[in-house]
Amino acid sequence: MRGLAGIFLRGAKMEAREVETVDWARAPADTPVCEAKEVFLRDIVQSILDGYETKESVMDYLKLTEDDGCGDDVQAILDVFVPVINSWRFGGGCSGSCASCGGGCAG
């Protein structure tokens, strides 16, 4: 029994590693962030544009909780989009060259 339980545990750990990481910088706007609450990437980006720049403020604004299981994704999206949006706001906009965005854009 102990050996069989170990096989199941190893299988569960392998499945956990197979979780795909989303490249939020390249994801379409309609990519789900929290399917249970029908929150999409575009909603998170819009909240940033509306002035919410922390995980807590975005989650509060969109009525999300840690129990919804999307807090890590919200933070990952903020990490990508807040610097870019602030660069546009406070840096005079994107000039179309990657150097103007701190080298963060690809193309």
C-alpha positions in Angstrom: 0.0 0.0 0.0 2.8 2.4 0.9 4.4 1.9 -2.5 1.2 2.5 -4.3 0.4 5.6 -2.3 3.9 6.9 -3.3 3.1 6.4 -7.0 -0.1 8.4 -6.7 1.7 11.2 -4.8 4.4 11.4 -7.4 1.7 11.5 -10.1 -0.1 14.3 -8.4 3.2 16.3 -8.1 3.9 15.8 -11.7 0.5 17.1 -12.7 1.0 20.2 -10.6 4.2 20.9 -12.5 2.4 20.7 -15.8 0.4 23.8 -15.1 0.9 26.2 -18.0 2.2 29.7 -17.3 0.4 32.4 -19.3 2.5 35.0 -21.0 0.3 37.9 -20.0 2.2 40.4 -22.3 1.1 38.4 -25.3 -2.2 37.0 -24.2 -5.4 38.2 -25.9 -7.6 40.6 -24.0 -10.3 38.0 -23.6 -8.0 35.5 -21.8 -9.8 34.4 -18.6 -8.1 35.4 -15.3 -10.8 34.3 -13.0 -13.4 32.2 -14.9 -15.7 31.8 -11.9 -16.1 35.5 -11.6 -16.0 36.1 -15.4 -12.9 38.4 -15.1 -10.7 38.6 -18.1 -7.3 40.2 -18.9 -9.0 43.2 -20.3 -10.8 43.8 -17.0 -7.5 43.8 -15.1 -5.8 46.1 -17.6 -8.8 48.5 -17.5 -8.6 48.6 -13.7 -5.0 49.6 -14.0 -6.0 52.4 -16.4 -8.6 53.4 -13.9 -5.8 53.9 -11.3 -5.8 50.6 -9.4 -2.2 49.5 -9.3 -1.9 47.0 -6.4 -3.1 43.5 -6.2 -5.3 44.3 -3.2 -6.9 47.4 -4.9 -7.6 45.5 -8.2 -9.1 42.5 -6.4 -11.3 44.8 -4.3 -12.3 46.8 -7.3 -13.3 43.6 -9.2 -14.8 41.9 -6.1 -12.3 39.1 -6.2 -11.0 37.2 -3.1 -8.0 35.0 -2.5 -10.4 32.1 -2.4 -11.1 32.7 -6.1 -7.6 31.4 -6.8 -6.6 34.2 -9.2 -4.5 36.4 -6.9 -1.2 35.1 -8.4 -2.4 35.9 -11.9 -3.6 39.3 -10.9 -0.1 40.1 -9.5 1.6 38.7 -12.6 -0.6 40.9 -14.8 0.2 44.0 -12.7 3.9 43.2 -12.9 3.6 43.3 -16.7 1.2 46.1 -17.3 1.7 48.7 -14.5 5.2 49.7 -15.7 4.1 50.0 -19.3 1.0 52.0 -18.6 2.9 54.3 -16.2 5.5 54.7 -18.9 2.8 55.9 -21.3 1.2 58.1 -18.7 4.3 59.8 -17.3 6.8 59.3 -20.1 4.9 60.9 -22.9 3.7 57.7 -24.6 5.3 55.0 -26.6 7.4 56.2 -29.5 7.3 52.8 -31.2 10.8 51.8 -30.3 11.6 49.2 -27.6 14.2 51.5 -26.0 11.4 54.0 -25.1 9.7 51.3 -23.1 12.8 50.3 -21.1 13.4 47.4 -23.5 10.3 45.6 -22.3 8.6 45.3 -25.6 9.4 42.8 -28.2 8.7 42.9 -31.8 
